Amino acid sequence: MKRFRILRRWFGRKIGYSRLFCAGLLIALAALRIADPAALEEIRVRTFDTFQVLDPRVKTVKPVVVVDIDERSLAKLGQWPWPRSRIADMIINLTRLGAVVIAFDMVFPEPDRLNTDALADSIRYLDEPTRAKLRALPSNDQIFADAIKRSRVVLGQSGLSEVLREFDKSLPVTGLAMLGEEPQQFMVTFPGLLRNVHVLEEAAAGRGLFSIKAERDGIVRRVPMLMQAQGATLPSLSFEILRVVTSTRTILVKSEKSGIKSVAVSGLVVPTDRNGQLWVHFAHHDPSIYVSAADVLDETVPPSMIKGKLVLIGTSATGLNDIKTTPVDPAIPGVEVHAQVLESALTHSLLTQPNYGIVIEFCAAILLGIFVIIFVPLFGPITLGTVGVLLASLLIGVSWYFYTQHRLLIDFTYPLISTAAIYLTLIFTSFVREQAQRRQIRSAFGQYLSPALIEQLAQSPEKLVLGGEEREMTIMFSDVRGFTTISESFKNDPQGLTTLMNRFLTPLTNAILDRRGTIDKYMGDAIMAFWNAPVEDREHQLHACEAALDMLDRIDVLNSERAIEAKESGQTFIPIKIGVGLNTGTCVVGNMGSDLRFDYSVLGDSVNLASRLEGQSKEYGFPIIVGSKTALAVKDKFAILELDFIMVKGKKEPEVIYAIAGREDTAHSGRFQRLRNLTIEMLACYRSRDWDGALAAIERGRQSDEGGALELLYNLYEARIRGYQSKPPPPDWNGAFALTTK
């Protein structure tokens, strides 16, 4: 278990659980792309729509013309369907005007209701000779078929959602040559097929399906070049026109394991998607390619409109319901979709979504995902935003480059969505982790730091080093003098003693926290605190000394309150007095303890010295005693008085210790200046073994010390001098006093 915990900590520190989660998310997103659900595909095609809107196909030539059975034609020639003899006239006129190929975006599945044999049977009161004459005349279908034979005509067929009649194998179909994998498995499929009447099918130069399956949102983006209908493989109307115009007998289909790659006729290769569909590079609706069917029949069409062109016969009439939506137009006649396919193919302005495109998208998503997982956690907020914008711009820019320069449809949405999902997940997990870290910091340091410092740590957790580090710090120990006597007065009232402890520890604690200190621990009536950790404090010596003086002031206020309370209750008043030891030095600070329980604490010789200085405050008669580093750092801010030159057990070098006698106003007072000078004179004589001079300085000091603040110090040195007069110190004595007790 211990090894497992160590491994878990190492893993969380070096790799991070958020990165591991994002790696799993990357794998899940890769699986999503392979599955390619409808929603993902719709996002992709919408992106390609945007590309076409921004950069539609621009027509340079117009090889296709549409003969439009429009509202004007219907108004002039009557409702649809027209007699097929009239349609035959239209073919004859178009052929005479020089049409290269004529194709019908419609199907003629039933015999013409105006055929002569049908009229002979349906008109009442005709005599038999008349009926016989009618039957002897050529039918409209035959007239239509004869016109088809004398021209190059491609008839339209339609795929159906159900089988209406048995497939007639006697009718001609376009030949198909296959290179590679079996293409039928990838093709758009219709269960049924609607064909033209036999006489027309046999007369036509070609036959193709005009059926177009719109996308889920109703927009036409892709047109199948080959389809499966009722078990037969058939070309689309537009591709069959290309076969006929190039005089190719067989269509070549190239396939691979990922799908259909292209379809080809003589001199022309059309790339497709894996399902054999052409991504149409749409231009905006072009009314200039339309001529009215009525004008063709009236022979009023300019020959230049027809000569040398491919002619599509279709309808824009609203009632005939052949309106389509494209990425660049909300509504165009369906026949124009076929016209745009032909224009794109003949002008080589083709869009391609290559089968290897998914590999590019997949690799881009994986590589960018790995990059984000590795590097994003290392960046700051501004860098994160910049990197995010750059990655998005890179993906969009590369995709746009391939579209505009090579007419390749490379999807950037999947890599962008994948990368954004990982990116946002990392940001979210980072936010959650940061909030948890802040809660942990507030919880861990709530009892030891002021609210302002806790909030500073919570906002900048990087300032907190919990694993252990060396810092220069100022350490404080404080203790109540004569606490045993005070506690004995509460012998019969332990709850009252607890209340008193809380009552004096609270202002002392607040004084420390208000000066940016950290409470290390409470030891009965004693407090251990430190400065410059966990939050850096460049003036930690100053703040520690200010806190010590604030503690004395707050104890004075508390004693005044307790004196009044004792007088009112008739109890004996015992004032609380504290001693404070401060020392500055290099310490080790961090979480210390066992695997199960640890505290944020500090260790080092400087800590031990601070504890010893606090213990000597009673001996020297000053409540605040500080080490030399502390005193030298704040000598211009407080009334500092040198006390002694001591040797601490375990240290080779002696330490000069000082008392803090007051704030800056005290330091500038004439009384303190006189006493400090006399103390300096006393110490100089003492350390040079001028015992009489030292005693004389002590005596002058007593005369100047009206309040008796230095009386304990003078008594201490007088006793030492008397002892040295009777028993001189060794020759190597340097004036240091060996401090062997706490």
Secondary structure, DSSP 4 states (H G I P E B T S, - for coil): -HHHHHHHHHHHHHT-HHHHHHHHHHHHHHHHHHH--HHHHHHHHHHHHHHHHHS----S---EEEEE--HHHHHHH-SSSPPHHHHHHHHHHHHHTT-SEEEESS---S--TT-HHHHHHHSTT--HHHHHHHHHSPPHHHHHHHHHHTS-EEEEEEEESS--S---TTS---EEEEEES-GGGGSEEESEEE---HHHHHH-SEEEE------TTSB--EEESEEEETTEEEEBHHHHHHHHHTT-SEEEEEEETTEEEEEEETTEEEE--TTSEEE--PPPP-GGGEEEHHHHHHT-S-GGGTTT-EEEEE---GGGT-EEB-SS-S-EEHHHHHHHHHHHHHTT--BB--TTHHHHHHHHHHHHHHHHHHHGGGS-HHHHHHHHHHHHHHHHHHHHHHHHHH-B----HHHHHHHHHHHHHHHHHHHHHHHHHHHHHHHHHTTTS-HHHHHHHHH-GGG---S-EEEEEEEEEEEEETHHHHHHTTTT-HHHHHHHHHHHHHHHHHHHHHTT-EEEEEETTEEEEEESSSS--TTHHHHHHHHHHHHHHHHHHHHHHHHHHHHHHTPPP---EEEEEEEEEEEEEEEEE-SS-EEEEEESHHHHHHHHHHHHHHHHT-SEEEEHHHHHHHTTTEEEEEEEEEEETT-SS-EEEEEEEEEHHHHTSHHHHHHHHHHHHHHHHHHTT-HHHHHHHHHHHHHH-TT-TTHHHHHHHHHHHHHHHHSPPPTT--S-EEE---
